[in-house]
Amino acid sequence: MDIFSHALWGGGFFGYRGHFWLAIFFGAFPDLVSFGLFVIFRIIDGTFVFGPPPLASIPSWVFFSYNFTHSFITAFTIIVIIGLWKKNIAYAMLGWPFHICLDFPFHSIQYFPTKLFWPFSDFAINGIPWNNLWIWFPNLAGIFVLFIWRGKKN
Protein backbone atom coordinates (compact mmCIF):
# COMPACT_ATOMS: atom_id res chain seq x y z
CA MET A 1 0.00 0.00 0.00
CA ASP A 2 1.25 3.51 -0.62
CA ILE A 3 2.29 5.68 2.32
CA PHE A 4 -0.55 8.19 1.87
CA SER A 5 -3.20 5.47 1.95
CA HIS A 6 -1.63 4.00 5.09
CA ALA A 7 -1.67 7.41 6.74
CA LEU A 8 -5.32 8.00 5.84
CA TRP A 9 -6.43 4.54 6.96
CA GLY A 10 -4.63 5.09 10.28
CA GLY A 11 -6.20 8.50 10.80
CA GLY A 12 -9.65 7.34 9.71
CA PHE A 13 -9.78 4.36 12.04
CA PHE A 14 -7.73 5.48 15.03
CA GLY A 15 -7.61 9.28 14.93
CA TYR A 16 -10.98 10.19 16.35
CA ARG A 17 -10.02 10.20 20.05
CA GLY A 18 -8.17 13.50 19.96
CA HIS A 19 -4.96 12.34 18.30
CA PHE A 20 -5.79 12.47 14.60
CA TRP A 21 -2.31 13.57 13.46
CA LEU A 22 -0.63 10.97 15.65
CA ALA A 23 -2.84 8.27 14.11
CA ILE A 24 -1.95 9.59 10.65
CA PHE A 25 1.74 9.41 11.59
CA PHE A 26 1.53 5.86 12.95
CA GLY A 27 -0.47 4.74 9.94
CA ALA A 28 2.55 5.69 7.82
CA PHE A 29 5.26 5.00 10.44
CA PRO A 30 6.56 1.62 9.21
CA ASP A 31 7.22 2.99 5.72
CA LEU A 32 8.59 6.30 7.00
CA VAL A 33 11.23 4.52 9.05
CA SER A 34 12.40 2.25 6.25
CA PHE A 35 11.63 3.73 2.85
CA GLY A 36 11.29 7.33 4.01
CA LEU A 37 14.81 7.44 5.39
CA PHE A 38 16.11 5.65 2.29
CA VAL A 39 14.49 8.26 0.02
CA ILE A 40 15.94 11.11 2.08
CA PHE A 41 19.44 9.60 1.82
CA ARG A 42 19.01 9.11 -1.94
CA ILE A 43 17.92 12.74 -2.36
CA ILE A 44 20.89 13.98 -0.32
CA ASP A 45 23.42 11.93 -2.30
CA GLY A 46 21.78 12.79 -5.62
CA THR A 47 20.80 9.23 -6.58
CA PHE A 48 17.02 9.51 -6.15
CA VAL A 49 14.84 8.37 -9.04
CA PHE A 50 11.07 7.84 -9.11
CA GLY A 51 9.75 4.31 -8.99
CA PRO A 52 10.78 1.23 -7.06
CA PRO A 53 14.54 0.80 -6.98
CA PRO A 54 16.10 -2.55 -7.89
CA LEU A 55 16.52 -4.77 -4.82
CA ALA A 56 20.29 -4.95 -5.37
CA SER A 57 20.57 -1.16 -4.95
CA ILE A 58 18.83 -1.12 -1.56
CA PRO A 59 21.10 -1.21 1.52
CA SER A 60 20.67 -4.02 4.05
CA TRP A 61 19.56 -1.59 6.78
CA VAL A 62 16.38 -0.85 4.77
CA PHE A 63 15.47 -4.55 4.75
CA PHE A 64 16.15 -4.80 8.49
CA SER A 65 14.12 -1.66 9.17
CA TYR A 66 11.26 -2.89 6.98
CA ASN A 67 11.14 -6.25 8.77
CA PHE A 68 11.42 -4.59 12.19
CA THR A 69 8.63 -2.07 11.61
CA HIS A 70 6.36 -4.46 9.69
CA SER A 71 6.23 -7.09 12.45
CA PHE A 72 3.34 -7.52 14.86
CA ILE A 73 5.92 -8.54 17.47
CA THR A 74 7.60 -5.14 17.33
CA ALA A 75 4.41 -3.10 16.93
CA PHE A 76 2.42 -4.65 19.75
CA THR A 77 5.40 -4.76 22.13
CA ILE A 78 5.94 -1.02 21.73
CA ILE A 79 2.21 -0.21 21.81
CA VAL A 80 1.72 -2.20 25.04
CA ILE A 81 4.65 -0.40 26.67
CA ILE A 82 3.25 3.00 25.61
CA GLY A 83 -0.25 1.88 26.65
CA LEU A 84 0.93 1.31 30.20
CA TRP A 85 1.93 4.96 30.25
CA LYS A 86 -0.63 6.72 27.96
CA LYS A 87 -3.64 4.71 26.75
CA ASN A 88 -5.00 7.42 24.46
CA ILE A 89 -1.68 7.64 22.61
CA ALA A 90 -1.50 3.84 22.38
CA TYR A 91 -4.92 3.83 20.73
CA ALA A 92 -3.71 6.23 18.01
CA MET A 93 -0.69 3.95 17.53
CA LEU A 94 -2.99 1.13 16.38
CA GLY A 95 -2.61 2.60 12.89
CA TRP A 96 0.79 0.85 12.94
CA PRO A 97 -0.46 -2.76 13.19
CA PHE A 98 -3.28 -1.86 10.81
CA HIS A 99 -0.58 -0.78 8.34
CA ILE A 100 0.90 -4.27 8.70
CA CYS A 101 -2.53 -5.85 8.08
CA LEU A 102 -2.85 -3.86 4.87
CA ASP A 103 0.65 -4.73 3.66
CA PHE A 104 0.53 -8.45 4.38
CA PRO A 105 -1.82 -9.43 1.52
CA PHE A 106 -0.66 -6.67 -0.83
CA HIS A 107 3.08 -7.27 -1.11
CA SER A 108 4.55 -9.95 -3.29
CA ILE A 109 7.26 -12.35 -2.15
CA GLN A 110 9.59 -10.81 -4.73
CA TYR A 111 9.52 -7.24 -3.36
CA PHE A 112 9.45 -6.63 0.39
CA PRO A 113 7.18 -9.40 1.65
CA THR A 114 5.60 -8.57 4.99
CA LYS A 115 6.85 -10.96 7.68
CA LEU A 116 4.18 -10.69 10.38
CA PHE A 117 6.09 -12.39 13.18
CA TRP A 118 9.66 -11.35 12.42
CA PRO A 119 12.22 -12.03 14.01
CA PHE A 120 10.65 -15.31 15.13
CA SER A 121 9.39 -16.29 11.70
CA ASP A 122 9.97 -15.32 8.09
CA PHE A 123 6.45 -16.41 7.15
CA ALA A 124 5.02 -14.27 4.36
CA ILE A 125 2.53 -14.77 1.57
CA ASN A 126 2.82 -13.97 -2.09
CA GLY A 127 0.21 -11.24 -2.13
CA ILE A 128 -1.28 -9.18 -4.91
CA PRO A 129 0.85 -6.01 -5.24
CA TRP A 130 -1.02 -2.93 -4.06
CA ASN A 131 -0.39 -1.04 -7.31
CA ASN A 132 -2.64 -3.51 -9.15
CA LEU A 133 -5.73 -1.55 -10.27
CA TRP A 134 -8.01 -4.21 -8.74
CA ILE A 135 -6.48 -3.28 -5.37
CA TRP A 136 -5.76 0.42 -5.92
CA PHE A 137 -9.28 1.62 -6.76
CA PRO A 138 -11.06 -0.31 -3.96
CA ASN A 139 -8.42 1.08 -1.59
CA LEU A 140 -9.30 4.64 -2.62
CA ALA A 141 -13.01 3.89 -2.42
CA GLY A 142 -12.56 2.41 1.05
CA ILE A 143 -10.72 5.49 2.31
CA PHE A 144 -13.42 7.72 0.82
CA VAL A 145 -16.22 5.70 2.48
CA LEU A 146 -14.35 5.63 5.81
CA PHE A 147 -14.02 9.40 5.94
CA ILE A 148 -17.63 9.97 4.89
CA TRP A 149 -18.71 7.58 7.65
CA ARG A 150 -16.44 9.35 10.18
CA GLY A 151 -17.82 12.72 9.10
CA LYS A 152 -21.42 11.56 9.57
CA LYS A 153 -20.65 10.05 13.00
CA ASN A 154 -19.19 13.37 14.16
N, C-alpha and C positions, 0 to 999 in steps of 0.2 A: 504494500500500500504506500502511497506517496505521503510525505511528511505533513502536508497540509490537511489531507483527509484524516490522518491519525490525530492531529491537533484538534480538528473540529469534532471528531467522534468523542475524544476525551472531554472536551469542553461541554458538548451536548449531553453526555451521560453523567458526568461527575462534577460539573461546574456550577450547579445550581444551589449550592449551600454556602455561598459567599466567597468562593475561591475559584471563580471562572477562569482567570488567567493562569492560575496554578494548574488547574485541570487541563487547560490547553497545553501548557508547557509539558506536563507529564504524559499527555497523549503523544507528544512528539519526542519526548526525552530519549528513548532508546536509539532513534536514528540521529538525533542531534549529537549524542556522545560518540557515535561511531562515524557515520558518514558526514555529519556536520563538521567535525574537526578535520576530517580528511579533506573536505572541500576547501576549508579555510587554508590549510597548509598548501594545497595545490594552487590556490589563488596567489598566496604569498610568494611561492617559488616560480610562478608563471607557467605552470603546467596544466592549469585547469582547462578542460574541454567539456562541452555539454554531452550528456548521455552517459550510460553506464561504462565505466572503465573496464578494460580487460582484467580478469582476475590476477594475472601475473604482475600487473602494475600496482596492485594494492598491497601496502605493507602489512606485515603479520599482526601489528597492533590493532588494525581495523577489524580483522577477523576475531581476535580475542575480545575486543570491545563489543562487537556485534553479539557474540555468543554470551558474554557477560550480561549485557543489558536486555537481551531477548530471551532470558531464562526466567521461568516462574520461580525458581529457587532464589535467585538474586532479588527479583522484584518483591516477592512476598516477605522475604526476610527483612528487607529494608523498610517496607511498609509497616510491618508489625512493630519493628523498633520505633519508628516515628509515631505509630498509633498509640504506643504506651505513653508517649509524651504529649501529642496533639492529635486527637481523633479527627477533628474537622480537616486538618491538613492531610491526614492519611486517607480520608475519603476522596479528596481531590486527586491523590496519587494513584487511585485505581484506574486512571486512564493509562497508566503504564502496563499493567497486565492485560488490559483490554487491547492495547497496541499489539501485544504478543499474540492474543487470540486472533486478531485480524491478519497478522503476518503468517501465522502457521499454515493455513490452507492456501495462501496466495504468494508463496515463494517456491520456486522450483528447487530441486536438489542441486542443479547445476550452478545456481547463483544465490548465495547466501541463504541456505535452508535454515529455518527457524528450529533450533534445538531446545524444546520446551524445558527440559530438565538438566541442561548443562550445568555444572561439570560432571554430573553423575551419569548422564546418558547423552549419546549423540543422536538419539532417535529424532528423525525428521521425516516428513512426507514429501513426495514430489507433487507439490501443489500447482494450481493454475496461476501463472504469473498475473499480478494485479494489473498490469498494463493491457491485458486482454480486454477488448471492448465489452465482452459478456460479463466482466467483473467491474470494469471502470464505470459504466453508466449506472448499474444498480447501486454502486457505492455512492455516486453523486446523488442519486434519487433518495437513498437512505439518509444521507446527511440532511438533505432538504426536508424530508418528512420529519426527521428528529427535531430540527429547529422549529418547524411549524408547530409540532406537538408541544415543545417546550414553551413556545410563545403563547399558545392557547392556555396552557396550565398556569402560566404566570399572569 
